[in-house]
């Protein structure tokens, strides 16, 4: 959902305690050009939550965790 360069999952609702232990399986297909660019070959994976102010949701997201995948080191396969 969202912009052309951002993929977001649906919201995962937390119980009032704020703690949730659940299995999460994400599957997605990514089309990307395989020519090498300097820093353009990095896939950013971020865990985010919606920003809140005084218990109200406001525009934007707060990043809780972030990881990088260097796409030039990923083995690609053709889907037939």
PDB file with SEQRES, HELIX, SHEET and CRYST1 records, atoms N, CA, C and O in Angstrom:
SEQRES   1 A   80  UNK UNK UNK UNK UNK UNK UNK UNK UNK UNK UNK UNK UNK          
SEQRES   2 A   80  UNK UNK UNK UNK UNK UNK UNK UNK UNK UNK UNK UNK UNK          
SEQRES   3 A   80  UNK UNK UNK UNK UNK UNK UNK UNK UNK UNK UNK UNK UNK          
SEQRES   4 A   80  UNK UNK UNK UNK UNK UNK UNK UNK UNK UNK UNK UNK UNK          
SEQRES   5 A   80  UNK UNK UNK UNK UNK UNK UNK UNK UNK UNK UNK UNK UNK          
SEQRES   6 A   80  UNK UNK UNK UNK UNK UNK UNK UNK UNK UNK UNK UNK UNK          
SEQRES   7 A   80  UNK UNK                                                      
HELIX    1 AA1 UNK A   71  UNK A   73  5                                   3    
SHEET    1 AA1 2 UNK A  42  UNK A  53  0                                        
SHEET    2 AA1 2 UNK A  56  UNK A  70 -1                                        
CRYST1    1.000    1.000    1.000  90.00  90.00  90.00 P 1           1          
ATOM      1  N   UNK A   1       0.850  -1.174   0.000  1.00  0.00           N  
ATOM      2  CA  UNK A   1       0.000   0.000   0.000  1.00  0.00           C  
ATOM      3  C   UNK A   1       0.892   1.231   0.000  1.00  0.00           C  
ATOM      4  O   UNK A   1       2.045   1.158   0.423  1.00  0.00           O  
ATOM      5  N   UNK A   2       0.390   2.325  -0.454  1.00  0.00           N  
ATOM      6  CA  UNK A   2       1.160   3.555  -0.397  1.00  0.00           C  
ATOM      7  C   UNK A   2       1.820   3.889  -1.710  1.00  0.00           C  
ATOM      8  O   UNK A   2       1.280   3.616  -2.782  1.00  0.00           O  
ATOM      9  N   UNK A   3       3.000   4.485  -1.617  1.00  0.00           N  
ATOM     10  CA  UNK A   3       3.682   4.966  -2.807  1.00  0.00           C  
ATOM     11  C   UNK A   3       4.283   3.817  -3.606  1.00  0.00           C  
ATOM     12  O   UNK A   3       4.266   2.662  -3.181  1.00  0.00           O  
ATOM     13  N   UNK A   4       4.810   4.163  -4.760  1.00  0.00           N  
ATOM     14  CA  UNK A   4       5.367   3.173  -5.678  1.00  0.00           C  
ATOM     15  C   UNK A   4       6.606   2.487  -5.096  1.00  0.00           C  
ATOM     16  O   UNK A   4       6.898   1.343  -5.443  1.00  0.00           O  
ATOM     17  N   UNK A   5       7.323   3.166  -4.228  1.00  0.00           N  
ATOM     18  CA  UNK A   5       8.572   2.628  -3.702  1.00  0.00           C  
ATOM     19  C   UNK A   5       8.446   2.068  -2.293  1.00  0.00           C  
ATOM     20  O   UNK A   5       9.440   1.624  -1.720  1.00  0.00           O  
ATOM     21  N   UNK A   6       7.250   2.079  -1.725  1.00  0.00           N  
ATOM     22  CA  UNK A   6       7.050   1.608  -0.360  1.00  0.00           C  
ATOM     23  C   UNK A   6       5.988   0.529  -0.331  1.00  0.00           C  
ATOM     24  O   UNK A   6       4.904   0.702  -0.888  1.00  0.00           O  
ATOM     25  N   UNK A   7       6.293  -0.576   0.312  1.00  0.00           N  
ATOM     26  CA  UNK A   7       5.338  -1.663   0.490  1.00  0.00           C  
ATOM     27  C   UNK A   7       5.040  -1.764   1.979  1.00  0.00           C  
ATOM     28  O   UNK A   7       5.951  -1.958   2.784  1.00  0.00           O  
ATOM     29  N   UNK A   8       3.779  -1.636   2.346  1.00  0.00           N  
ATOM     30  CA  UNK A   8       3.385  -1.727   3.751  1.00  0.00           C  
ATOM     31  C   UNK A   8       2.377  -2.838   3.928  1.00  0.00           C  
ATOM     32  O   UNK A   8       1.506  -3.042   3.083  1.00  0.00           O  
ATOM     33  N   UNK A   9       2.498  -3.558   5.032  1.00  0.00           N  
ATOM     34  CA  UNK A   9       1.515  -4.585   5.362  1.00  0.00           C  
ATOM     35  C   UNK A   9       0.340  -3.920   6.075  1.00  0.00           C  
ATOM     36  O   UNK A   9       0.389  -2.736   6.408  1.00  0.00           O  
ATOM     37  N   UNK A  10      -0.705  -4.695   6.302  1.00  0.00           N  
ATOM     38  CA  UNK A  10      -1.809  -4.196   7.106  1.00  0.00           C  
ATOM     39  C   UNK A  10      -1.339  -4.034   8.545  1.00  0.00           C  
ATOM     40  O   UNK A  10      -0.335  -4.621   8.947  1.00  0.00           O  
ATOM     41  N   UNK A  11      -2.065  -3.238   9.313  1.00  0.00           N  
ATOM     42  CA  UNK A  11      -1.690  -3.011  10.701  1.00  0.00           C  
ATOM     43  C   UNK A  11      -1.873  -4.280  11.513  1.00  0.00           C  
ATOM     44  O   UNK A  11      -2.792  -5.063  11.271  1.00  0.00           O  
ATOM     45  N   UNK A  12      -0.992  -4.470  12.474  1.00  0.00           N  
ATOM     46  CA  UNK A  12      -1.104  -5.568  13.428  1.00  0.00           C  
ATOM     47  C   UNK A  12      -1.486  -4.934  14.758  1.00  0.00           C  
ATOM     48  O   UNK A  12      -0.702  -4.188  15.344  1.00  0.00           O  
ATOM     49  N   UNK A  13      -2.684  -5.230  15.231  1.00  0.00           N  
ATOM     50  CA  UNK A  13      -3.185  -4.609  16.453  1.00  0.00           C  
ATOM     51  C   UNK A  13      -2.548  -5.265  17.679  1.00  0.00           C  
ATOM     52  O   UNK A  13      -2.459  -6.490  17.757  1.00  0.00           O  
ATOM     53  N   UNK A  14      -2.107  -4.442  18.635  1.00  0.00           N  
ATOM     54  CA  UNK A  14      -1.505  -4.925  19.863  1.00  0.00           C  
ATOM     55  C   UNK A  14      -2.532  -4.902  20.986  1.00  0.00           C  
ATOM     56  O   UNK A  14      -3.410  -4.039  21.000  1.00  0.00           O  
ATOM     57  N   UNK A  15      -2.438  -5.838  21.928  1.00  0.00           N  
ATOM     58  CA  UNK A  15      -3.325  -5.795  23.091  1.00  0.00           C  
ATOM     59  C   UNK A  15      -2.941  -4.622  23.995  1.00  0.00           C  
ATOM     60  O   UNK A  15      -1.875  -4.036  23.810  1.00  0.00           O  
ATOM     61  N   UNK A  16      -3.789  -4.266  24.970  1.00  0.00           N  
ATOM     62  CA  UNK A  16      -3.491  -3.125  25.855  1.00  0.00           C  
ATOM     63  C   UNK A  16      -2.154  -3.240  26.583  1.00  0.00           C  
ATOM     64  O   UNK A  16      -1.555  -2.223  26.932  1.00  0.00           O  
ATOM     65  N   UNK A  17      -1.678  -4.458  26.815  1.00  0.00           N  
ATOM     66  CA  UNK A  17      -0.386  -4.627  27.492  1.00  0.00           C  
ATOM     67  C   UNK A  17       0.775  -4.148  26.624  1.00  0.00           C  
ATOM     68  O   UNK A  17       1.858  -3.861  27.134  1.00  0.00           O  
ATOM     69  N   UNK A  18       0.549  -4.061  25.311  1.00  0.00           N  
ATOM     70  CA  UNK A  18       1.595  -3.617  24.397  1.00  0.00           C  
ATOM     71  C   UNK A  18       2.543  -4.715  23.960  1.00  0.00           C  
ATOM     72  O   UNK A  18       3.469  -4.466  23.187  1.00  0.00           O  
ATOM     73  N   UNK A  19       2.320  -5.938  24.450  1.00  0.00           N  
ATOM     74  CA  UNK A  19       3.185  -7.061  24.095  1.00  0.00           C  
ATOM     75  C   UNK A  19       2.412  -8.062  23.256  1.00  0.00           C  
ATOM     76  O   UNK A  19       1.255  -8.366  23.545  1.00  0.00           O  
ATOM     77  N   UNK A  20       3.053  -8.568  22.221  1.00  0.00           N  
ATOM     78  CA  UNK A  20       2.417  -9.537  21.344  1.00  0.00           C  
ATOM     79  C   UNK A  20       3.472 -10.521  20.870  1.00  0.00           C  
ATOM     80  O   UNK A  20       4.521 -10.123  20.364  1.00  0.00           O  
ATOM     81  N   UNK A  21       3.193 -11.799  21.034  1.00  0.00           N  
ATOM     82  CA  UNK A  21       4.093 -12.845  20.554  1.00  0.00           C  
ATOM     83  C   UNK A  21       3.351 -13.611  19.471  1.00  0.00           C  
ATOM     84  O   UNK A  21       2.427 -14.371  19.760  1.00  0.00           O  
ATOM     85  N   UNK A  22       3.755 -13.410  18.231  1.00  0.00           N  
ATOM     86  CA  UNK A  22       3.057 -14.036  17.117  1.00  0.00           C  
ATOM     87  C   UNK A  22       4.040 -14.379  16.009  1.00  0.00           C  
ATOM     88  O   UNK A  22       5.078 -13.734  15.862  1.00  0.00           O  
ATOM     89  N   UNK A  23       3.706 -15.393  15.240  1.00  0.00           N  
ATOM     90  CA  UNK A  23       4.507 -15.708  14.065  1.00  0.00           C  
ATOM     91  C   UNK A  23       4.104 -14.766  12.947  1.00  0.00           C  
ATOM     92  O   UNK A  23       2.924 -14.461  12.779  1.00  0.00           O  
ATOM     93  N   UNK A  24       5.060 -14.315  12.199  1.00  0.00           N  
ATOM     94  CA  UNK A  24       4.799 -13.391  11.106  1.00  0.00           C  
ATOM     95  C   UNK A  24       5.478 -13.924   9.858  1.00  0.00           C  
ATOM     96  O   UNK A  24       6.691 -14.131   9.841  1.00  0.00           O  
ATOM     97  N   UNK A  25       4.698 -14.143   8.825  1.00  0.00           N  
ATOM     98  CA  UNK A  25       5.245 -14.625   7.564  1.00  0.00           C  
ATOM     99  C   UNK A  25       4.920 -13.605   6.485  1.00  0.00           C  
ATOM    100  O   UNK A  25       3.754 -13.357   6.178  1.00  0.00           O  
ATOM    101  N   UNK A  26       5.956 -13.022   5.916  1.00  0.00           N  
ATOM    102  CA  UNK A  26       5.788 -12.038   4.854  1.00  0.00           C  
ATOM    103  C   UNK A  26       6.311 -12.620   3.554  1.00  0.00           C  
ATOM    104  O   UNK A  26       7.428 -13.133   3.503  1.00  0.00           O  
ATOM    105  N   UNK A  27       5.515 -12.541   2.514  1.00  0.00           N  
ATOM    106  CA  UNK A  27       5.933 -12.973   1.184  1.00  0.00           C  
ATOM    107  C   UNK A  27       5.680 -11.833   0.214  1.00  0.00           C  
ATOM    108  O   UNK A  27       4.598 -11.245   0.205  1.00  0.00           O  
ATOM    109  N   UNK A  28       6.666 -11.526  -0.592  1.00  0.00           N  
ATOM    110  CA  UNK A  28       6.467 -10.501  -1.609  1.00  0.00           C  
ATOM    111  C   UNK A  28       7.387 -10.777  -2.785  1.00  0.00           C  
ATOM    112  O   UNK A  28       8.421 -11.434  -2.656  1.00  0.00           O  
ATOM    113  N   UNK A  29       6.984 -10.263  -3.921  1.00  0.00           N  
ATOM    114  CA  UNK A  29       7.766 -10.392  -5.141  1.00  0.00           C  
ATOM    115  C   UNK A  29       8.284  -9.004  -5.494  1.00  0.00           C  
ATOM    116  O   UNK A  29       7.527  -8.034  -5.509  1.00  0.00           O  
ATOM    117  N   UNK A  30       9.551  -8.920  -5.771  1.00  0.00           N  
ATOM    118  CA  UNK A  30      10.177  -7.632  -6.021  1.00  0.00           C  
ATOM    119  C   UNK A  30      10.815  -7.652  -7.396  1.00  0.00           C  
ATOM    120  O   UNK A  30      11.675  -8.487  -7.674  1.00  0.00           O  
ATOM    121  N   UNK A  31      10.399  -6.736  -8.258  1.00  0.00           N  
ATOM    122  CA  UNK A  31      11.049  -6.577  -9.558  1.00  0.00           C  
ATOM    123  C   UNK A  31      12.057  -5.450  -9.427  1.00  0.00           C  
ATOM    124  O   UNK A  31      11.741  -4.352  -8.968  1.00  0.00           O  
ATOM    125  N   UNK A  32      13.270  -5.750  -9.842  1.00  0.00           N  
ATOM    126  CA  UNK A  32      14.283  -4.717  -9.717  1.00  0.00           C  
ATOM    127  C   UNK A  32      15.322  -4.915 -10.811  1.00  0.00           C  
ATOM    128  O   UNK A  32      15.651  -6.052 -11.150  1.00  0.00           O  
ATOM    129  N   UNK A  33      15.845  -3.821 -11.369  1.00  0.00           N  
ATOM    130  CA  UNK A  33      16.845  -3.942 -12.436  1.00  0.00           C  
ATOM    131  C   UNK A  33      18.152  -4.496 -11.876  1.00  0.00           C  
ATOM    132  O   UNK A  33      18.595  -4.096 -10.799  1.00  0.00           O  
ATOM    133  N   UNK A  34      18.760  -5.415 -12.612  1.00  0.00           N  
ATOM    134  CA  UNK A  34      19.943  -6.081 -12.102  1.00  0.00           C  
ATOM    135  C   UNK A  34      21.254  -5.432 -12.538  1.00  0.00           C  
ATOM    136  O   UNK A  34      22.305  -6.069 -12.465  1.00  0.00           O  
ATOM    137  N   UNK A  35      21.216  -4.203 -12.982  1.00  0.00           N  
ATOM    138  CA  UNK A  35      22.478  -3.533 -13.244  1.00  0.00           C  
ATOM    139  C   UNK A  35      22.919  -2.856 -11.951  1.00  0.00           C  
ATOM    140  O   UNK A  35      22.089  -2.396 -11.166  1.00  0.00           O  
ATOM    141  N   UNK A  36      24.224  -2.800 -11.738  1.00  0.00           N  
ATOM    142  CA  UNK A  36      24.742  -2.303 -10.466  1.00  0.00           C  
ATOM    143  C   UNK A  36      24.782  -0.784 -10.440  1.00  0.00           C  
ATOM    144  O   UNK A  36      25.194  -0.131 -11.399  1.00  0.00           O  
ATOM    145  N   UNK A  37      24.343  -0.248  -9.322  1.00  0.00           N  
ATOM    146  CA  UNK A  37      24.429   1.179  -9.056  1.00  0.00           C  
ATOM    147  C   UNK A  37      25.187   1.330  -7.740  1.00  0.00           C  
ATOM    148  O   UNK A  37      25.340   0.355  -7.003  1.00  0.00           O  
ATOM    149  N   UNK A  38      25.648   2.500  -7.443  1.00  0.00           N  
ATOM    150  CA  UNK A  38      26.449   2.672  -6.223  1.00  0.00           C  
ATOM    151  C   UNK A  38      25.663   2.273  -4.976  1.00  0.00           C  
ATOM    152  O   UNK A  38      25.831   1.159  -4.479  1.00  0.00           O  
ATOM    153  N   UNK A  39      24.822   3.143  -4.469  1.00  0.00           N  
ATOM    154  CA  UNK A  39      24.059   2.835  -3.261  1.00  0.00           C  
ATOM    155  C   UNK A  39      22.626   2.464  -3.581  1.00  0.00           C  
ATOM    156  O   UNK A  39      21.822   2.264  -2.670  1.00  0.00           O  
ATOM    157  N   UNK A  40      22.290   2.369  -4.865  1.00  0.00           N  
ATOM    158  CA  UNK A  40      20.918   2.067  -5.245  1.00  0.00           C  
ATOM    159  C   UNK A  40      20.562   0.597  -5.181  1.00  0.00           C  
ATOM    160  O   UNK A  40      19.415   0.232  -5.437  1.00  0.00           O  
ATOM    161  N   UNK A  41      21.513  -0.250  -4.845  1.00  0.00           N  
ATOM    162  CA  UNK A  41      21.267  -1.689  -4.817  1.00  0.00           C  
ATOM    163  C   UNK A  41      20.931  -2.196  -3.426  1.00  0.00           C  
ATOM    164  O   UNK A  41      21.091  -3.387  -3.156  1.00  0.00           O  
ATOM    165  N   UNK A  42      20.475  -1.337  -2.546  1.00  0.00           N  
ATOM    166  CA  UNK A  42      20.183  -1.748  -1.180  1.00  0.00           C  
ATOM    167  C   UNK A  42      18.682  -1.746  -0.938  1.00  0.00           C  
ATOM    168  O   UNK A  42      17.991  -0.769  -1.227  1.00  0.00           O  
ATOM    169  N   UNK A  43      18.193  -2.854  -0.406  1.00  0.00           N  
ATOM    170  CA  UNK A  43      16.788  -2.962  -0.028  1.00  0.00           C  
ATOM    171  C   UNK A  43      16.695  -2.664   1.462  1.00  0.00           C  
ATOM    172  O   UNK A  43      17.296  -3.364   2.278  1.00  0.00           O  
ATOM    173  N   UNK A  44      15.947  -1.632   1.816  1.00  0.00           N  
ATOM    174  CA  UNK A  44      15.760  -1.249   3.212  1.00  0.00           C  
ATOM    175  C   UNK A  44      14.516  -1.946   3.745  1.00  0.00           C  
ATOM    176  O   UNK A  44      13.443  -1.838   3.152  1.00  0.00           O  
ATOM    177  N   UNK A  45      14.649  -2.657   4.855  1.00  0.00           N  
ATOM    178  CA  UNK A  45      13.519  -3.311   5.512  1.00  0.00           C  
ATOM    179  C   UNK A  45      13.366  -2.649   6.872  1.00  0.00           C  
ATOM    180  O   UNK A  45      14.288  -2.658   7.687  1.00  0.00           O  
ATOM    181  N   UNK A  46      12.180  -2.071   7.111  1.00  0.00           N  
ATOM    182  CA  UNK A  46      11.968  -1.340   8.356  1.00  0.00           C  
ATOM    183  C   UNK A  46      10.717  -1.823   9.077  1.00  0.00           C  
ATOM    184  O   UNK A  46       9.695  -2.106   8.452  1.00  0.00           O  
ATOM    185  N   UNK A  47      10.812  -1.912  10.393  1.00  0.00           N  
ATOM    186  CA  UNK A  47       9.658  -2.167  11.246  1.00  0.00           C  
ATOM    187  C   UNK A  47       9.234  -0.811  11.791  1.00  0.00           C  
ATOM    188  O   UNK A  47       9.997  -0.143  12.489  1.00  0.00           O  
ATOM    189  N   UNK A  48       8.008  -0.412  11.465  1.00  0.00           N  
ATOM    190  CA  UNK A  48       7.548   0.919  11.847  1.00  0.00           C  
ATOM    191  C   UNK A  48       6.198   0.842  12.543  1.00  0.00           C  
ATOM    192  O   UNK A  48       5.449  -0.123  12.396  1.00  0.00           O  
ATOM    193  N   UNK A  49       5.913   1.892  13.307  1.00  0.00           N  
ATOM    194  CA  UNK A  49       4.576   2.045  13.875  1.00  0.00           C  
ATOM    195  C   UNK A  49       4.098   3.452  13.557  1.00  0.00           C  
ATOM    196  O   UNK A  49       4.896   4.354  13.299  1.00  0.00           O  
ATOM    197  N   UNK A  50       2.788   3.622  13.582  1.00  0.00           N  
ATOM    198  CA  UNK A  50       2.241   4.950  13.316  1.00  0.00           C  
ATOM    199  C   UNK A  50       2.614   5.895  14.447  1.00  0.00           C  
ATOM    200  O   UNK A  50       2.660   5.494  15.610  1.00  0.00           O  
ATOM    201  N   UNK A  51       2.881   7.148  14.106  1.00  0.00           N  
ATOM    202  CA  UNK A  51       3.190   8.141  15.128  1.00  0.00           C  
ATOM    203  C   UNK A  51       1.931   8.463  15.919  1.00  0.00           C  
ATOM    204  O   UNK A  51       0.824   8.477  15.382  1.00  0.00           O  
ATOM    205  N   UNK A  52       2.126   8.721  17.207  1.00  0.00           N  
ATOM    206  CA  UNK A  52       0.998   9.062  18.072  1.00  0.00           C  
ATOM    207  C   UNK A  52       1.372  10.275  18.914  1.00  0.00           C  
ATOM    208  O   UNK A  52       2.539  10.470  19.255  1.00  0.00           O  
ATOM    209  N   UNK A  53       0.376  11.085  19.244  1.00  0.00           N  
ATOM    210  CA  UNK A  53       0.552  12.218  20.137  1.00  0.00           C  
ATOM    211  C   UNK A  53      -0.671  12.278  21.030  1.00  0.00           C  
ATOM    212  O   UNK A  53      -1.794  12.422  20.547  1.00  0.00           O  
ATOM    213  N   UNK A  54      -0.457  12.168  22.326  1.00  0.00           N  
ATOM    214  CA  UNK A  54      -1.553  12.177  23.308  1.00  0.00           C  
ATOM    215  C   UNK A  54      -2.641  11.183  22.927  1.00  0.00           C  
ATOM    216  O   UNK A  54      -3.827  11.510  22.913  1.00  0.00           O  
ATOM    217  N   UNK A  55      -2.209   9.959  22.618  1.00  0.00           N  
ATOM    218  CA  UNK A  55      -3.106   8.847  22.286  1.00  0.00           C  
ATOM    219  C   UNK A  55      -3.880   9.047  20.987  1.00  0.00           C  
ATOM    220  O   UNK A  55      -4.880   8.365  20.762  1.00  0.00           O  
ATOM    221  N   UNK A  56      -3.448   9.953  20.141  1.00  0.00           N  
ATOM    222  CA  UNK A  56      -4.068  10.163  18.831  1.00  0.00           C  
ATOM    223  C   UNK A  56      -3.050   9.857  17.744  1.00  0.00           C  
ATOM    224  O   UNK A  56      -1.869  10.183  17.870  1.00  0.00           O  
ATOM    225  N   UNK A  57      -3.521   9.232  16.681  1.00  0.00           N  
ATOM    226  CA  UNK A  57      -2.648   8.940  15.546  1.00  0.00           C  
ATOM    227  C   UNK A  57      -2.432  10.207  14.737  1.00  0.00           C  
ATOM    228  O   UNK A  57      -3.385  10.917  14.415  1.00  0.00           O  
ATOM    229  N   UNK A  58      -1.173  10.489  14.408  1.00  0.00           N  
ATOM    230  CA  UNK A  58      -0.853  11.633  13.553  1.00  0.00           C  
ATOM    231  C   UNK A  58      -0.155  11.105  12.302  1.00  0.00           C  
ATOM    232  O   UNK A  58       0.187   9.925  12.231  1.00  0.00           O  
ATOM    233  N   UNK A  59       0.055  11.971  11.325  1.00  0.00           N  
ATOM    234  CA  UNK A  59       0.696  11.553  10.080  1.00  0.00           C  
ATOM    235  C   UNK A  59       2.140  11.134  10.327  1.00  0.00           C  
ATOM    236  O   UNK A  59       2.867  11.769  11.091  1.00  0.00           O  
ATOM    237  N   UNK A  60       2.535  10.067   9.674  1.00  0.00           N  
ATOM    238  CA  UNK A  60       3.920   9.640   9.728  1.00  0.00           C  
ATOM    239  C   UNK A  60       4.106   8.333  10.474  1.00  0.00           C  
ATOM    240  O   UNK A  60       3.176   7.799  11.078  1.00  0.00           O  
ATOM    241  N   UNK A  61       5.333   7.830  10.418  1.00  0.00           N  
ATOM    242  CA  UNK A  61       5.681   6.561  11.040  1.00  0.00           C  
ATOM    243  C   UNK A  61       6.972   6.713  11.825  1.00  0.00           C  
ATOM    244  O   UNK A  61       7.862   7.466  11.429  1.00  0.00           O  
ATOM    245  N   UNK A  62       7.072   5.996  12.940  1.00  0.00           N  
ATOM    246  CA  UNK A  62       8.300   5.950  13.722  1.00  0.00           C  
ATOM    247  C   UNK A  62       8.981   4.621  13.421  1.00  0.00           C  
ATOM    248  O   UNK A  62       8.347   3.569  13.512  1.00  0.00           O  
ATOM    249  N   UNK A  63      10.255   4.654  13.067  1.00  0.00           N  
ATOM    250  CA  UNK A  63      10.999   3.440  12.750  1.00  0.00           C  
ATOM    251  C   UNK A  63      11.501   2.800  14.038  1.00  0.00           C  
ATOM    252  O   UNK A  63      12.211   3.432  14.820  1.00  0.00           O  
ATOM    253  N   UNK A  64      11.122   1.529  14.254  1.00  0.00           N  
ATOM    254  CA  UNK A  64      11.528   0.785  15.442  1.00  0.00           C  
ATOM    255  C   UNK A  64      12.771  -0.062  15.184  1.00  0.00           C  
ATOM    256  O   UNK A  64      13.592  -0.248  16.081  1.00  0.00           O  
ATOM    257  N   UNK A  65      12.913  -0.573  13.968  1.00  0.00           N  
ATOM    258  CA  UNK A  65      14.075  -1.383  13.598  1.00  0.00           C  
ATOM    259  C   UNK A  65      14.288  -1.250  12.096  1.00  0.00           C  
ATOM    260  O   UNK A  65      13.344  -1.007  11.345  1.00  0.00           O  
ATOM    261  N   UNK A  66      15.529  -1.411  11.668  1.00  0.00           N  
ATOM    262  CA  UNK A  66      15.850  -1.259  10.247  1.00  0.00           C  
ATOM    263  C   UNK A  66      16.963  -2.226   9.865  1.00  0.00           C  
ATOM    264  O   UNK A  66      17.889  -2.470  10.639  1.00  0.00           O  
ATOM    265  N   UNK A  67      16.855  -2.770   8.661  1.00  0.00           N  
ATOM    266  CA  UNK A  67      17.895  -3.650   8.142  1.00  0.00           C  
ATOM    267  C   UNK A  67      18.131  -3.366   6.671  1.00  0.00           C  
ATOM    268  O   UNK A  67      17.257  -2.828   5.991  1.00  0.00           O  
ATOM    269  N   UNK A  68      19.302  -3.724   6.179  1.00  0.00           N  
ATOM    270  CA  UNK A  68      19.663  -3.512   4.780  1.00  0.00           C  
ATOM    271  C   UNK A  68      20.026  -4.841   4.135  1.00  0.00           C  
ATOM    272  O   UNK A  68      20.702  -5.673   4.741  1.00  0.00           O  
ATOM    273  N   UNK A  69      19.572  -5.032   2.906  1.00  0.00           N  
ATOM    274  CA  UNK A  69      19.948  -6.200   2.114  1.00  0.00           C  
ATOM    275  C   UNK A  69      20.632  -5.681   0.859  1.00  0.00           C  
ATOM    276  O   UNK A  69      20.051  -4.896   0.109  1.00  0.00           O  
ATOM    277  N   UNK A  70      21.856  -6.114   0.632  1.00  0.00           N  
ATOM    278  CA  UNK A  70      22.592  -5.718  -0.562  1.00  0.00           C  
ATOM    279  C   UNK A  70      22.116  -6.603  -1.708  1.00  0.00           C  
ATOM    280  O   UNK A  70      22.443  -7.789  -1.756  1.00  0.00           O  
ATOM    281  N   UNK A  71      21.348  -6.032  -2.630  1.00  0.00           N  
ATOM    282  CA  UNK A  71      20.727  -6.810  -3.697  1.00  0.00           C  
ATOM    283  C   UNK A  71      21.744  -7.382  -4.681  1.00  0.00           C  
ATOM    284  O   UNK A  71      21.432  -8.336  -5.393  1.00  0.00           O  
ATOM    285  N   UNK A  72      22.951  -6.824  -4.739  1.00  0.00           N  
ATOM    286  CA  UNK A  72      23.964  -7.376  -5.639  1.00  0.00           C  
ATOM    287  C   UNK A  72      24.503  -8.707  -5.120  1.00  0.00           C  
ATOM    288  O   UNK A  72      25.200  -9.412  -5.849  1.00  0.00           O  
ATOM    289  N   UNK A  73      24.193  -9.061  -3.869  1.00  0.00           N  
ATOM    290  CA  UNK A  73      24.639 -10.328  -3.300  1.00  0.00           C  
ATOM    291  C   UNK A  73      23.512 -11.355  -3.216  1.00  0.00           C  
ATOM    292  O   UNK A  73      23.704 -12.438  -2.665  1.00  0.00           O  
ATOM    293  N   UNK A  74      22.346 -11.028  -3.755  1.00  0.00           N  
ATOM    294  CA  UNK A  74      21.193 -11.926  -3.701  1.00  0.00           C  
ATOM    295  C   UNK A  74      21.113 -12.714  -5.001  1.00  0.00           C  
ATOM    296  O   UNK A  74      21.218 -12.141  -6.085  1.00  0.00           O  
ATOM    297  N   UNK A  75      20.928 -14.009  -4.897  1.00  0.00           N  
ATOM    298  CA  UNK A  75      20.773 -14.861  -6.068  1.00  0.00           C  
ATOM    299  C   UNK A  75      19.347 -14.729  -6.570  1.00  0.00           C  
ATOM    300  O   UNK A  75      18.402 -14.909  -5.802  1.00  0.00           O  
ATOM    301  N   UNK A  76      19.179 -14.420  -7.836  1.00  0.00           N  
ATOM    302  CA  UNK A  76      17.829 -14.266  -8.391  1.00  0.00           C  
ATOM    303  C   UNK A  76      17.482 -15.473  -9.244  1.00  0.00           C  
ATOM    304  O   UNK A  76      18.355 -16.129  -9.813  1.00  0.00           O  
ATOM    305  N   UNK A  77      16.184 -15.752  -9.319  1.00  0.00           N  
ATOM    306  CA  UNK A  77      15.696 -16.857 -10.136  1.00  0.00           C  
ATOM    307  C   UNK A  77      14.583 -16.357 -11.031  1.00  0.00           C  
ATOM    308  O   UNK A  77      13.879 -15.406 -10.689  1.00  0.00           O  
ATOM    309  N   UNK A  78      14.424 -16.999 -12.178  1.00  0.00           N  
ATOM    310  CA  UNK A  78      13.336 -16.653 -13.086  1.00  0.00           C  
ATOM    311  C   UNK A  78      12.075 -17.382 -12.662  1.00  0.00           C  
ATOM    312  O   UNK A  78      12.121 -18.562 -12.314  1.00  0.00           O  
ATOM    313  N   UNK A  79      10.958 -16.687 -12.688  1.00  0.00           N  
ATOM    314  CA  UNK A  79       9.668 -17.297 -12.389  1.00  0.00           C  
ATOM    315  C   UNK A  79       9.017 -17.651 -13.711  1.00  0.00           C  
ATOM    316  O   UNK A  79       8.830 -16.787 -14.568  1.00  0.00           O  
ATOM    317  N   UNK A  80       8.670 -18.926 -13.883  1.00  0.00           N  
ATOM    318  CA  UNK A  80       8.064 -19.348 -15.152  1.00  0.00           C  
ATOM    319  C   UNK A  80       6.615 -19.706 -14.973  1.00  0.00           C  
ATOM    320  O   UNK A  80       5.950 -20.084 -15.938  1.00  0.00           O  
TER     321      UNK A  80                                                      
END                                                                             
